Amino acid sequence: MGRQGNSSPRKTASASGTRAGSRTGSHSGRKPSPAVVYRRRRLFVGAALMMVVAMVFAGFAAAGAFRGNAEQVSSTDGATDAAAAPGASPSATPSGAGTPTPAPTPTCDQNLVTVSASTDKPAYGPEENPLLTLKVTNGGKVPCEVNIGTSQMEFLVTSGADRIFSSRDCQAKSDDLVKTIEPGASESANFPWPRNRSVEGCQPIEAKPGAGGAYYIFTAKLGSKASPKAVFQLN
């Protein structure tokens, strides 16, 4: 009884040691199974694919960020230019882009201002006095300032070479009267002639103009301008 109890434990230990050694040696020398190798390859390929995707995504993200920054810089530059435009000095204006030179204002052509003479009737009876009219007309296309004062006017009556009458001979005073005459408009002045003679200096003269159907010429003058002749008859 006593030896059986001592031998059993040794056999058990020996057997156990032999099996343990057998398993260990068998595991260390055996190649991995195909399933394990396949799983490892799948894991490796998957990891590599994820790295590629990550790199592509990072590339797109970097490109988008760069493009966004470029657009922002461009937009900022445009805003700066627009903001700077109102404050730009005249010297910064490109040549040829300045304010166009306005056309010169048209001026009056005094050569188009004319003087005419007329009478209220072509013939007068023994007791009728002619009414002499001086008329100034602006024949231009712009308004004209014209001095139509008595300092510029003269009502002159002649008969051939005979100087009969001039309103300047006995004029007490002369005045200037400047008026703006519109294009096509006229200004007139009337002088009732009492059928008398006059001489320069307003010296007294007894002679009278002839009647009995004599013809006379009235000429209106304004400054250096003289009208065409207006003919009338005294009876």
FENZI-V702595 format. One record per residue. RES is the residue in three letters. PHI is phi in whole degrees, 0 to 359 (none if undefined). PSI is psi in radians with two decimals (* if undefined). OMEGA is omega in whole degrees, 0 to 359 (999 if undefined). Layout:
res = (RES | RES)
phi = (PHI | PHI)
psi = (PSI | PSI)
omega = (OMEGA | OMEGA)
This chain:
res = (MET | GLY | ARG | GLN | GLY | ASN | SER | SER | PRO | ARG | LYS | THR | ALA | SER | ALA | SER | GLY | THR | ARG | ALA | GLY | SER | ARG | THR | GLY | SER | HIS | SER | GLY | ARG | LYS | PRO | SER | PRO | ALA | VAL | VAL | TYR | ARG | ARG | ARG | ARG | LEU | PHE | VAL | GLY | ALA | ALA | LEU | MET | MET | VAL | VAL | ALA | MET | VAL | PHE | ALA | GLY | PHE | ALA | ALA | ALA | GLY | ALA | PHE | ARG | GLY | ASN | ALA | GLU | GLN | VAL | SER | SER | THR | ASP | GLY | ALA | THR | ASP | ALA | ALA | ALA | ALA | PRO | GLY | ALA | SER | PRO | SER | ALA | THR | PRO | SER | GLY | ALA | GLY | THR | PRO | THR | PRO | ALA | PRO | THR | PRO | THR | CYS | ASP | GLN | ASN | LEU | VAL | THR | VAL | SER | ALA | SER | THR | ASP | LYS | PRO | ALA | TYR | GLY | PRO | GLU | GLU | ASN | PRO | LEU | LEU | THR | LEU | LYS | VAL | THR | ASN | GLY | GLY | LYS | VAL | PRO | CYS | GLU | VAL | ASN | ILE | GLY | THR | SER | GLN | MET | GLU | PHE | LEU | VAL | THR | SER | GLY | ALA | ASP | ARG | ILE | PHE | SER | SER | ARG | ASP | CYS | GLN | ALA | LYS | SER | ASP | ASP | LEU | VAL | LYS | THR | ILE | GLU | PRO | GLY | ALA | SER | GLU | SER | ALA | ASN | PHE | PRO | TRP | PRO | ARG | ASN | ARG | SER | VAL | GLU | GLY | CYS | GLN | PRO | ILE | GLU | ALA | LYS | PRO | GLY | ALA | GLY | GLY | ALA | TYR | TYR | ILE | PHE | THR | ALA | LYS | LEU | GLY | SER | LYS | ALA | SER | PRO | LYS | ALA | VAL | PHE | GLN | LEU | ASN)
phi = (none | 294 | 284 | 299 | 295 | 277 | 283 | 298 | 297 | 292 | 300 | 298 | 295 | 293 | 298 | 298 | 295 | 295 | 295 | 297 | 294 | 297 | 293 | 296 | 294 | 296 | 291 | 286 | 259 | 271 | 284 | 297 | 287 | 303 | 297 | 294 | 300 | 298 | 296 | 297 | 295 | 297 | 297 | 295 | 298 | 297 | 298 | 296 | 297 | 296 | 296 | 298 | 300 | 298 | 293 | 298 | 299 | 296 | 296 | 298 | 298 | 295 | 297 | 296 | 296 | 295 | 295 | 297 | 295 | 297 | 296 | 295 | 297 | 298 | 295 | 295 | 298 | 298 | 295 | 296 | 297 | 296 | 289 | 281 | 301 | 299 | 268 | 292 | 284 | 302 | 291 | 277 | 289 | 300 | 296 | 88 | 252 | 282 | 292 | 296 | 290 | 295 | 293 | 297 | 290 | 299 | 248 | 290 | 260 | 296 | 292 | 269 | 270 | 243 | 238 | 230 | 234 | 205 | 237 | 285 | 216 | 280 | 212 | 229 | 283 | 302 | 253 | 255 | 257 | 293 | 255 | 268 | 237 | 256 | 235 | 248 | 235 | 267 | 269 | 273 | 252 | 229 | 299 | 230 | 270 | 228 | 275 | 248 | 285 | 294 | 292 | 252 | 272 | 209 | 254 | 243 | 243 | 226 | 218 | 67 | 270 | 274 | 276 | 272 | 207 | 220 | 293 | 280 | 300 | 243 | 288 | 293 | 209 | 235 | 234 | 265 | 217 | 268 | 232 | 268 | 257 | 288 | 304 | 83 | 268 | 221 | 231 | 233 | 222 | 249 | 221 | 283 | 269 | 277 | 61 | 239 | 262 | 213 | 227 | 299 | 90 | 61 | 287 | 297 | 217 | 271 | 293 | 241 | 297 | 287 | 240 | 74 | 93 | 285 | 258 | 228 | 240 | 253 | 239 | 263 | 233 | 222 | 63 | 269 | 266 | 233 | 275 | 296 | 285 | 246 | 261 | 217 | 235 | 250 | 256)
psi = (-0.76 | -0.61 | -0.60 | -0.72 | -0.56 | -0.56 | -0.53 | -0.79 | -0.60 | -0.75 | -0.77 | -0.77 | -0.69 | -0.77 | -0.76 | -0.75 | -0.67 | -0.77 | -0.72 | -0.74 | -0.65 | -0.74 | -0.71 | -0.80 | -0.69 | -0.70 | -0.67 | -0.39 | -0.06 | 2.43 | 2.63 | 2.62 | 2.75 | -0.61 | -0.72 | -0.78 | -0.73 | -0.76 | -0.72 | -0.73 | -0.70 | -0.73 | -0.72 | -0.82 | -0.73 | -0.77 | -0.73 | -0.72 | -0.72 | -0.66 | -0.73 | -0.82 | -0.75 | -0.71 | -0.73 | -0.80 | -0.73 | -0.65 | -0.79 | -0.74 | -0.74 | -0.73 | -0.73 | -0.72 | -0.71 | -0.76 | -0.71 | -0.71 | -0.71 | -0.75 | -0.68 | -0.74 | -0.76 | -0.75 | -0.69 | -0.70 | -0.75 | -0.73 | -0.67 | -0.76 | -0.77 | -0.67 | -0.54 | -0.37 | -0.85 | -0.52 | 0.11 | 2.45 | 2.70 | -0.48 | -0.35 | -0.12 | 2.26 | 2.59 | 2.43 | -0.13 | 0.20 | -3.09 | 2.26 | 2.52 | 2.15 | 2.62 | 2.50 | 2.50 | 2.26 | 2.47 | 2.78 | 2.39 | 1.81 | -0.33 | -0.33 | 0.02 | 2.08 | 2.77 | 2.37 | 2.77 | 2.49 | 2.85 | 2.76 | -0.32 | 2.69 | -0.38 | 2.61 | 2.49 | 3.05 | -0.48 | 0.17 | 2.39 | 2.28 | 2.53 | 1.94 | 2.32 | 2.21 | 2.23 | 2.28 | 2.21 | 2.37 | 1.86 | 0.10 | -2.98 | 0.04 | 2.72 | 2.61 | 2.40 | 2.19 | 2.36 | 1.89 | 0.46 | 2.96 | -0.28 | -0.34 | -0.31 | 2.62 | 2.25 | 1.95 | 2.24 | 2.28 | 2.88 | 1.70 | -2.19 | -0.02 | 2.09 | 1.95 | -0.90 | 2.54 | 2.35 | -0.28 | -0.39 | -0.75 | 0.43 | 2.12 | -0.79 | 2.81 | 2.43 | 2.70 | 2.45 | 1.74 | 2.20 | 2.61 | 2.06 | 2.14 | 2.78 | 2.23 | -0.10 | 2.92 | 2.78 | 2.44 | 2.68 | 2.38 | 2.57 | 1.96 | 2.04 | 2.13 | 0.36 | 0.82 | 2.90 | 2.74 | 2.76 | 2.81 | 2.40 | -0.07 | 0.71 | 2.51 | 2.47 | 2.30 | -0.41 | 2.58 | 2.70 | 2.61 | 2.69 | -2.67 | 0.54 | 0.33 | 2.58 | 2.53 | 2.79 | 2.24 | 2.22 | 2.19 | 2.36 | 2.50 | 1.81 | -2.17 | 0.01 | 2.42 | 2.53 | 2.87 | 2.83 | 2.42 | 2.10 | 2.39 | 2.96 | 2.43 | 2.19 | *)
omega = (182 | 182 | 177 | 180 | 182 | 183 | 184 | 181 | 181 | 177 | 181 | 180 | 181 | 179 | 180 | 180 | 180 | 179 | 180 | 179 | 179 | 181 | 182 | 180 | 179 | 183 | 184 | 181 | 184 | 178 | 179 | 180 | 178 | 181 | 181 | 179 | 180 | 180 | 180 | 179 | 179 | 179 | 180 | 179 | 180 | 179 | 180 | 179 | 179 | 178 | 179 | 179 | 181 | 180 | 178 | 180 | 179 | 178 | 178 | 181 | 179 | 179 | 179 | 179 | 179 | 179 | 178 | 178 | 180 | 179 | 180 | 178 | 179 | 180 | 179 | 178 | 179 | 180 | 179 | 179 | 181 | 181 | 182 | 185 | 183 | 184 | 183 | 180 | 180 | 181 | 180 | 181 | 180 | 179 | 180 | 182 | 181 | 180 | 181 | 180 | 181 | 180 | 180 | 180 | 180 | 179 | 181 | 174 | 183 | 177 | 179 | 174 | 186 | 179 | 178 | 181 | 178 | 174 | 183 | 178 | 177 | 182 | 185 | 176 | 184 | 184 | 182 | 178 | 180 | 173 | 182 | 183 | 174 | 183 | 179 | 183 | 175 | 180 | 181 | 182 | 178 | 179 | 179 | 172 | 184 | 176 | 180 | 178 | 180 | 177 | 182 | 187 | 170 | 174 | 187 | 177 | 180 | 174 | 188 | 178 | 182 | 176 | 185 | 188 | 171 | 180 | 180 | 187 | 183 | 181 | 184 | 179 | 180 | 182 | 173 | 176 | 182 | 178 | 175 | 180 | 181 | 179 | 179 | 182 | 183 | 171 | 184 | 175 | 183 | 178 | 176 | 181 | 183 | 176 | 179 | 174 | 175 | 175 | 180 | 183 | 178 | 176 | 179 | 179 | 185 | 185 | 180 | 176 | 180 | 177 | 178 | 175 | 180 | 179 | 181 | 181 | 176 | 176 | 177 | 180 | 175 | 186 | 180 | 182 | 178 | 182 | 167 | 184 | 173 | 186 | 175 | 186 | 174 | 178 | 999)
